[in-house]
Amino acid sequence: MPSLAWITSCQQSACGLARALVAGYLLDLPPGDATPEDLNDLAPELSVLFNWGRVVPLEEPRPHLVRTFLLPGAEVIQYYRSITGKVVYVARDPRGIMYAMTQGNRVRPEDRERRIKQLLGSPDESLKQSDEAYANWQLHAREWTRPERVRAHFPQLEDVCVIRHEDLLTDPGAALGRIVDFLEVPGGVDGDRVLRAVENWTLTTVRASGIFEMPPGMREFRTSQANDAPHFESSVAKDVEESLAAAYHERIREDAEFAALVEQFGYAD
């Protein structure tokens, strides 16, 4: 029986693009021709699946992979302890996440400093149990990419595949091929199918299709609609960029584990 695979990342590390590409490959349809039900059958997001009133089945058929921002020790994730075999982790340079926060216009200015502290904070046991765990870069990377730590939660773990967000942007076809090969999709990697997925499942076309939208009615519980979200003036001053870079390098100097992780992913320069 094929094992369950998770696709995950620190919040704002853009594992949504990787998930979209995998979904596009599996469906082999443009996003406008697919339905949320199709997506939920093959590559759902765990929280959205719950909102649809569904769960990941323990028996087959089950999705090829499931997206989550939760840590592997989360109670709901542990429900799938016996069937989890693979993890796809999307890494992103913390500096890129920080710069996106400051240059973007969807985050309130008064929230940016808090968000960056969440991102770069030194993880401890209390953080692991908090609602901010999903946003901490080091904690998420440590718990999901080190096989010995992941295997403590999932004894049937086969392997972990790390994909860099930056590589997804520069060569999405190669990155998608790696993921498909890692997931052992029946039939192996089809180059033409990879090209179709990369061409059709861009973030722009996916967003326009609405396939990743919440279930009908669920948006009523949100404070604002995505298209109507307020925009705030971005902060791109040189001193802001220098301050962010200084905070990043301070974490590298102060925390050997943080330094090892950024080195592992190629973000030490």
LINPE-V123726 format. One record per residue. N is the residue number from 1. SS is DSSP state (A for helix, B for strand, O for the rest). NEAR is the number of other C-alpha atoms within 10 Angstrom. Layout:
n=N ss=SS near=NEAR
n=N ss=SS near=NEAR
This chain:
n=1 ss=O near=7
n=2 ss=O near=16
n=3 ss=O near=20
n=4 ss=B near=24
n=5 ss=B near=24
n=6 ss=B near=26
n=7 ss=B near=27
n=8 ss=B near=31
n=9 ss=O near=30
n=10 ss=O near=28
n=11 ss=O near=19
n=12 ss=O near=19
n=13 ss=O near=22
n=14 ss=O near=19
n=15 ss=A near=25
n=16 ss=A near=19
n=17 ss=A near=19
n=18 ss=A near=27
n=19 ss=A near=25
n=20 ss=A near=25
n=21 ss=A near=29
n=22 ss=A near=25
n=23 ss=A near=26
n=24 ss=A near=26
n=25 ss=A near=26
n=26 ss=A near=20
n=27 ss=A near=18
n=28 ss=O near=17
n=29 ss=O near=16
n=30 ss=O near=19
n=31 ss=A near=25
n=32 ss=A near=15
n=33 ss=A near=11
n=34 ss=O near=17
n=35 ss=O near=13
n=36 ss=A near=18
n=37 ss=A near=12
n=38 ss=A near=15
n=39 ss=A near=22
n=40 ss=A near=24
n=41 ss=A near=17
n=42 ss=A near=17
n=43 ss=O near=26
n=44 ss=O near=28
n=45 ss=B near=22
n=46 ss=A near=22
n=47 ss=A near=17
n=48 ss=A near=19
n=49 ss=A near=22
n=50 ss=A near=13
n=51 ss=A near=15
n=52 ss=O near=16
n=53 ss=O near=9
n=54 ss=O near=12
n=55 ss=O near=15
n=56 ss=O near=21
n=57 ss=O near=12
n=58 ss=O near=14
n=59 ss=O near=10
n=60 ss=O near=11
n=61 ss=O near=12
n=62 ss=O near=18
n=63 ss=O near=19
n=64 ss=O near=22
n=65 ss=O near=28
n=66 ss=B near=24
n=67 ss=B near=24
n=68 ss=B near=22
n=69 ss=O near=20
n=70 ss=O near=22
n=71 ss=O near=24
n=72 ss=O near=23
n=73 ss=O near=18
n=74 ss=O near=12
n=75 ss=A near=11
n=76 ss=A near=12
n=77 ss=A near=17
n=78 ss=A near=15
n=79 ss=O near=12
n=80 ss=O near=17
n=81 ss=O near=20
n=82 ss=O near=15
n=83 ss=O near=20
n=84 ss=B near=24
n=85 ss=B near=21
n=86 ss=B near=23
n=87 ss=B near=26
n=88 ss=B near=26
n=89 ss=B near=25
n=90 ss=B near=26
n=91 ss=B near=26
n=92 ss=O near=25
n=93 ss=O near=17
n=94 ss=A near=23
n=95 ss=A near=19
n=96 ss=A near=13
n=97 ss=A near=19
n=98 ss=A near=23
n=99 ss=A near=17
n=100 ss=A near=16
n=101 ss=A near=23
n=102 ss=A near=23
n=103 ss=A near=16
n=104 ss=O near=16
n=105 ss=O near=16
n=106 ss=O near=16
n=107 ss=O near=19
n=108 ss=O near=16
n=109 ss=A near=15
n=110 ss=A near=8
n=111 ss=A near=10
n=112 ss=A near=15
n=113 ss=A near=14
n=114 ss=A near=10
n=115 ss=A near=17
n=116 ss=A near=21
n=117 ss=A near=14
n=118 ss=A near=18
n=119 ss=A near=26
n=120 ss=A near=20
n=121 ss=O near=16
n=122 ss=O near=17
n=123 ss=O near=18
n=124 ss=O near=10
n=125 ss=A near=8
n=126 ss=A near=8
n=127 ss=A near=16
n=128 ss=A near=18
n=129 ss=O near=12
n=130 ss=O near=9
n=131 ss=O near=9
n=132 ss=O near=13
n=133 ss=A near=23
n=134 ss=A near=21
n=135 ss=A near=23
n=136 ss=O near=23
n=137 ss=A near=27
n=138 ss=A near=21
n=139 ss=A near=23
n=140 ss=A near=25
n=141 ss=A near=23
n=142 ss=A near=17
n=143 ss=A near=19
n=144 ss=A near=27
n=145 ss=A near=22
n=146 ss=O near=13
n=147 ss=A near=17
n=148 ss=A near=13
n=149 ss=A near=14
n=150 ss=A near=22
n=151 ss=A near=19
n=152 ss=A near=14
n=153 ss=A near=19
n=154 ss=O near=22
n=155 ss=O near=14
n=156 ss=O near=16
n=157 ss=O near=22
n=158 ss=O near=14
n=159 ss=B near=17
n=160 ss=B near=20
n=161 ss=B near=16
n=162 ss=B near=21
n=163 ss=B near=21
n=164 ss=B near=19
n=165 ss=A near=22
n=166 ss=A near=17
n=167 ss=A near=15
n=168 ss=A near=19
n=169 ss=A near=12
n=170 ss=A near=10
n=171 ss=O near=11
n=172 ss=A near=22
n=173 ss=A near=20
n=174 ss=A near=16
n=175 ss=A near=21
n=176 ss=A near=24
n=177 ss=A near=21
n=178 ss=A near=16
n=179 ss=A near=21
n=180 ss=A near=21
n=181 ss=A near=14
n=182 ss=A near=18
n=183 ss=A near=22
n=184 ss=O near=13
n=185 ss=O near=15
n=186 ss=O near=9
n=187 ss=O near=7
n=188 ss=O near=12
n=189 ss=O near=18
n=190 ss=O near=13
n=191 ss=A near=12
n=192 ss=A near=10
n=193 ss=A near=18
n=194 ss=A near=24
n=195 ss=A near=17
n=196 ss=A near=17
n=197 ss=A near=26
n=198 ss=A near=20
n=199 ss=A near=15
n=200 ss=A near=21
n=201 ss=O near=27
n=202 ss=O near=18
n=203 ss=A near=14
n=204 ss=A near=9
n=205 ss=A near=15
n=206 ss=A near=20
n=207 ss=A near=14
n=208 ss=A near=12
n=209 ss=A near=17
n=210 ss=O near=14
n=211 ss=O near=21
n=212 ss=O near=19
n=213 ss=O near=14
n=214 ss=O near=15
n=215 ss=O near=15
n=216 ss=O near=9
n=217 ss=O near=8
n=218 ss=A near=12
n=219 ss=A near=13
n=220 ss=A near=9
n=221 ss=A near=8
n=222 ss=O near=8
n=223 ss=O near=8
n=224 ss=O near=11
n=225 ss=O near=11
n=226 ss=A near=11
n=227 ss=A near=6
n=228 ss=A near=7
n=229 ss=O near=12
n=230 ss=O near=12
n=231 ss=O near=11
n=232 ss=O near=12
n=233 ss=O near=13
n=234 ss=O near=16
n=235 ss=O near=17
n=236 ss=O near=14
n=237 ss=O near=10
n=238 ss=A near=8
n=239 ss=A near=10
n=240 ss=A near=13
n=241 ss=A near=17
n=242 ss=A near=11
n=243 ss=A near=10
n=244 ss=A near=17
n=245 ss=A near=15
n=246 ss=A near=12
n=247 ss=A near=15
n=248 ss=A near=18
n=249 ss=A near=14
n=250 ss=A near=12
n=251 ss=A near=16
n=252 ss=A near=18
n=253 ss=A near=10
n=254 ss=A near=11
n=255 ss=O near=11
n=256 ss=A near=10
n=257 ss=A near=14
n=258 ss=A near=22
n=259 ss=A near=19
n=260 ss=A near=14
n=261 ss=A near=19
n=262 ss=A near=19
n=263 ss=A near=13
n=264 ss=A near=10
n=265 ss=A near=15
n=266 ss=O near=13
n=267 ss=O near=15
n=268 ss=O near=14
n=269 ss=O near=6
